[in-house]
Amino acid sequence: MKERIREIAGELIKTAAERALRPGAVAEPDTGYAAFVDRFPYERPKTRTARFPT
């Protein structure tokens, strides 16, 4: 059992080292959701605005 755990740990360390050496892609922020939400007008109820001002 201990030997298998050592094997798995070694594989995980090797995988982590390989990932650290690979360049990563930078993702652009998603603006689609904000544009989608802006298409739906919303007025806050007076009871909500009194408790949670914006």
N, C-alpha and C positions, 0 to 999 in steps of 0.2 A: 504494500500500500504506500509506504513512504517513498519507494522508488518511483511509483507512478505520479505521485504529487510533485516530486522533483522534476520529472519529465515535463509535466504540464507547466510548472513554474518556468522552466527553461524555454519552453515554446512561447509563453507569454512575454518573457523578457526579450526574446528574439523578435517577436512581432512588434513590441513597443519600440525597439531600437530601429527597426525598418521604417516604421511610421514616422519616427522623429527625423529621419534623414530625407524623407520624401517632401517635396514642396507641396503646399496645399493651395487650393483655389479659394479666392476670396469671394464670398457671395455678396451681391448687391442688396441693399435693403428693399423690402417689398413695399411698394406704395400702392399697389392695387386695392388692398383692403380699405384703406382710408378713402380712396376715390369711390369705391363701392358704397361705403357708409354715407358719404356726403350726398348721395343721390336720394336719400330718404330723410325728409325733414322731420325733426323731433322737437317738440316743446315739452320741457320738463313740467310736471304738475306743480302747482304752488306749494303743496305740502312737501315735496322733495326739495324745491329750491330754498325753502326756509331752513331746512335742516342741513342741506349740503350745498352751500353757495358755490357758484362757479367763478 
